[in-house]
Amino acid sequence: MPYPHTGPTGLGQIAQQATQVLYLHRLVSTRQLHQLITPHHTRTEYLRRQLHTLREAGLAETVGRRVSGQTELLWWLTEKGANAVESVGLLPQRPYRMSPEAALGPLQEHTLATVDTGLAFVDWARRLGHECGPLDWSPEIAHYYRDDARPGEDLSLIPDAVLNYVHTDKKARQRTLLTFFIELDRTQMTIARLAQKLHAYAAYHDFAP
C-alpha cells in the first residue's frame, strides 16, 4: 500500500520514509529497514548514508547487537525525531518512546521479531501483487470489550500488532481488505498466561458493542 513521503524538512525521501517506519515500529534493524524501504537496491550503502544523516541531525539513535559474529545496528527515533514525525500529522500519534535502556532490554528480540512478522507479509504482498507496505501494521493497539464471565468490567486486549493486507484478485477485479491480529509467541509466556490471552481473543471475537 502506498505510504506518504512527506517528513521532516531537509531530508531525502528515503530518510523521511525511515523516520515514519521507526516511529511506528519503534526499533528496527538496518537489515529490516533495507527490506522494507529499499528492497530494489542490491546493497545497503545508500540507506546507511541516509540513516547516518538522521543520526547526525539528532533524529535517530542506534545500539548494536551481535548476530552471527557480526554487529548489527538497531535504529530508533529520538524525542526530537518523534516530534518531527508527529508535527507532520500523517501517522496516528503513539505515546511510546524508545530509549537506549529499552533498546537493549528484554523486549528487544520481541520487537524485532514482530517487525520480521510484518515484513513477511510485505514480502509476500510484493510477490503476489497484493498490497501491504511498511506502515500497514501497528504494534500493541488496545481493543476494549466485555466478557460475560466478568460482567460490568471493561477489559482490554492488546495484540502484538494489527496488520492490514489488501488481497487483489485480478481475474475477478476485486480487492479485499483483510485485518489480522498478530500474536507472537517466543516460548517466554507461561501456559496460564497464554490460555488467558486466547480466552481474551475468543471473548473479543464474540463481543458486540
C-alpha positions as CSV (number, residue, x, y, z in Angstrom):
1,M,0.0,0.0,0.0
2,P,1.5,3.4,-0.9
3,Y,2.7,5.4,2.1
4,P,3.4,9.2,2.4
5,H,6.8,10.6,1.6
6,T,6.4,13.8,3.4
7,G,8.6,14.1,6.6
8,P,11.0,16.3,8.4
9,T,12.3,19.1,6.1
10,G,15.7,18.9,4.7
11,L,15.8,15.1,4.5
12,G,15.8,12.8,1.4
13,Q,12.9,10.7,0.6
14,I,14.4,7.5,1.9
15,A,15.4,9.2,5.2
16,Q,11.8,10.5,5.5
17,Q,10.4,7.1,5.0
18,A,12.8,5.7,7.6
19,T,11.6,8.2,10.2
20,Q,8.0,7.0,9.7
21,V,8.9,3.3,9.9
22,L,10.9,3.9,13.0
23,Y,8.2,6.0,14.6
24,L,5.6,3.3,14.1
25,H,7.6,0.2,14.8
26,R,9.9,1.7,17.5
27,L,13.0,-0.4,17.0
28,V,14.2,-1.7,13.6
29,S,17.4,-3.2,12.3
30,T,19.3,-1.9,9.3
31,R,18.5,-5.2,7.5
32,Q,14.8,-4.8,8.2
33,L,14.8,-1.2,7.0
34,H,16.6,-2.2,3.8
35,Q,14.0,-4.9,3.1
36,L,11.1,-2.6,3.9
37,I,12.2,0.6,2.2
38,T,14.9,-0.1,-0.4
39,P,14.4,-3.8,-1.5
40,H,15.1,-2.7,-5.1
41,H,18.7,-1.8,-4.1
42,T,21.1,-4.8,-4.0
43,R,23.4,-3.0,-1.5
44,T,22.6,-1.1,1.7
45,E,25.2,1.7,1.4
46,Y,22.7,4.4,0.2
47,L,20.2,3.5,3.0
48,R,23.1,3.5,5.6
49,R,24.1,7.0,4.5
50,Q,20.5,8.2,4.9
51,L,20.3,6.7,8.3
52,H,23.5,8.3,9.4
53,T,22.1,11.6,8.3
54,L,19.2,11.1,10.7
55,R,21.6,10.3,13.5
56,E,23.8,13.3,12.8
57,A,20.7,15.5,12.8
58,G,19.8,14.1,16.2
59,L,16.6,12.5,14.9
60,A,17.7,8.9,15.4
61,E,20.0,6.8,17.5
62,T,21.4,3.3,17.5
63,V,22.5,0.4,19.6
64,G,24.4,-2.6,18.4
65,R,23.8,-6.3,18.8
66,R,25.8,-9.4,17.9
67,V,24.3,-11.6,15.1
68,S,26.3,-14.5,13.7
69,G,29.6,-13.0,14.9
70,Q,28.9,-9.5,13.4
71,T,27.5,-6.3,14.9
72,E,24.1,-5.3,13.6
73,L,22.8,-1.7,14.2
74,L,19.3,-1.2,15.6
75,W,17.7,2.1,15.0
76,W,15.0,4.2,16.8
77,L,13.8,7.8,16.9
78,T,14.9,10.2,19.5
79,E,12.4,12.5,21.1
80,K,13.3,15.1,18.5
81,G,12.7,12.6,15.7
82,A,9.4,11.5,17.1
83,N,8.3,15.1,17.5
84,A,9.3,15.8,13.9
85,V,7.1,13.0,12.6
86,E,4.2,14.0,14.8
87,S,4.4,17.6,13.6
88,V,3.6,16.4,10.0
89,G,0.4,14.7,11.3
90,L,0.3,11.8,8.8
91,L,0.6,9.0,11.3
92,P,-1.5,8.3,14.4
93,Q,0.3,9.6,17.4
94,R,1.9,6.9,19.6
95,P,2.9,7.9,23.2
96,Y,5.7,5.2,23.4
97,R,9.3,6.5,23.3
98,M,12.3,4.3,22.8
99,S,15.4,4.7,24.9
100,P,18.9,3.1,25.0
101,E,17.8,1.1,28.0
102,A,14.6,-0.2,26.3
103,A,16.5,-0.9,23.1
104,L,18.9,-3.1,24.9
105,G,16.3,-4.6,27.3
106,P,14.4,-7.8,27.3
107,L,11.8,-6.6,24.8
108,Q,14.4,-6.1,22.1
109,E,14.0,-9.5,20.5
110,H,10.2,-9.5,20.7
111,T,10.1,-6.1,19.0
112,L,12.4,-7.1,16.2
113,A,10.5,-10.4,15.7
114,T,7.2,-8.5,15.4
115,V,8.8,-6.4,12.6
116,D,10.0,-9.6,10.9
117,T,6.5,-10.9,11.0
118,G,5.1,-7.8,9.3
119,L,8.0,-7.9,6.9
120,A,7.0,-11.4,5.8
121,F,3.5,-10.1,4.9
122,V,5.1,-7.2,3.0
123,D,7.4,-9.5,1.1
124,W,4.7,-11.9,0.0
125,A,2.4,-9.0,-1.0
126,R,5.1,-7.8,-3.3
127,R,5.5,-11.3,-4.8
128,L,1.8,-11.8,-5.3
129,G,0.8,-8.4,-6.4
130,H,-1.2,-7.6,-3.3
131,E,-0.9,-4.5,-1.1
132,C,0.9,-4.4,2.3
133,G,3.5,-1.8,3.0
134,P,5.9,-0.8,5.8
135,L,3.2,1.3,7.5
136,D,0.4,-1.3,7.3
137,W,0.8,-2.7,10.7
138,S,0.8,-1.1,14.2
139,P,2.2,-2.7,17.4
140,E,0.2,-3.0,20.5
141,I,-3.2,-1.4,19.8
142,A,-5.6,-1.8,22.7
143,H,-9.1,-3.2,21.8
144,Y,-11.7,-2.9,24.5
145,Y,-14.5,-5.4,25.2
146,R,-16.7,-7.0,27.8
147,D,-16.7,-10.7,28.9
148,D,-19.8,-12.5,30.2
149,A,-17.6,-14.2,32.6
150,R,-16.7,-10.8,34.2
151,P,-19.9,-8.8,33.9
152,G,-19.8,-5.0,34.3
153,E,-16.0,-4.9,33.8
154,D,-14.3,-3.2,30.9
155,L,-11.4,-5.3,29.6
156,S,-8.7,-4.7,27.0
157,L,-7.0,-7.0,24.5
158,I,-3.6,-5.8,23.2
159,P,-2.3,-7.9,20.2
160,D,1.4,-7.7,19.4
161,A,0.3,-6.0,16.2
162,V,-2.7,-5.3,14.0
163,L,-1.9,-5.7,10.3
164,N,-3.9,-4.6,7.2
165,Y,-3.5,-6.5,4.0
166,V,-5.3,-5.9,0.6
167,H,-5.8,-9.1,-1.3
168,T,-6.1,-8.4,-5.0
169,D,-8.0,-10.8,-7.3
170,K,-7.1,-9.6,-10.8
171,K,-9.4,-12.1,-12.6
172,A,-12.4,-11.0,-10.6
173,R,-11.2,-7.4,-10.5
174,Q,-11.8,-7.4,-6.7
175,R,-9.7,-6.0,-3.8
176,T,-10.4,-7.2,-0.3
177,L,-9.1,-5.6,2.9
178,L,-8.1,-8.2,5.4
179,T,-7.2,-7.2,9.0
180,F,-5.1,-9.6,11.1
181,F,-4.3,-9.7,14.8
182,I,-0.7,-10.8,15.2
183,E,0.2,-12.7,18.4
184,L,3.9,-13.6,18.6
185,D,4.9,-16.4,21.0
186,R,8.6,-16.8,21.6
187,T,8.0,-19.5,24.2
188,Q,8.5,-17.0,27.0
189,M,4.9,-16.7,28.1
190,T,3.6,-19.1,30.7
191,I,0.9,-21.6,29.7
192,A,-1.6,-19.9,32.1
193,R,-0.9,-16.5,30.5
194,L,-1.2,-17.9,27.0
195,A,-4.5,-19.6,27.9
196,Q,-5.8,-16.3,29.4
197,K,-4.9,-14.4,26.2
198,L,-6.5,-17.0,23.9
199,H,-9.7,-16.7,26.1
200,A,-9.5,-12.9,25.6
201,Y,-9.3,-13.3,21.8
202,A,-12.4,-15.5,21.9
203,A,-14.3,-13.1,24.1
204,Y,-13.4,-10.2,21.9
205,H,-14.5,-12.1,18.8
206,D,-17.9,-12.7,20.3
207,F,-18.3,-9.2,21.8
208,A,-20.9,-7.0,20.2
209,P,-20.5,-3.3,21.3
